[in-house]
Amino acid sequence: MEDRKSPAEDAEAYDDGPMADDPAPLDYYAGKAPARQYSAIVALLLCTPGATEFALYFSLRSDALQSAVPRILADLFWPLLALAIVTAITSIVIYARRPRDTLPWYVILNLVINIVGLLFAAVYLVQIF
């Protein structure tokens, strides 16, 4: 006959679980947070107003492109600038915390566009006011 353990003996073999005297507990007991997943769509959508504002600004400044820009786009300059500033600040709040791992390319692209855009907007606004 097989030598079967009783449930009480089986439970004693495990003591208090993996944290009892185990020098190397499992990762989920060590309190490690799961790796943060960033959405490529959200990151690229958050940098779209800033990139569009750059394109619009430089097309309005260029003599060759100024006639090609429709008047409605020229009228959208200030609202688009405000939207670009809001999305840039949102991106920085979301993504520029101290990363523990390397950031994906689309998050780095987002931060580059938005940080440069904020600096550009600050210089531009200081010059005109």
Secondary structure, 3 states (H helix, E strand, C coil): CCCCCCHHHHHHHCCCCCCCCCCCCCHHHCCCCCCCCCCHHHHHHHHHHHHHHHHHHHHHHCHHHHCCCCHHHHHCHHHHHHHHHHHHHHHHHHHCCCCCCCCCHHHHHHHHHHHHHHHHHHHHHHHHC
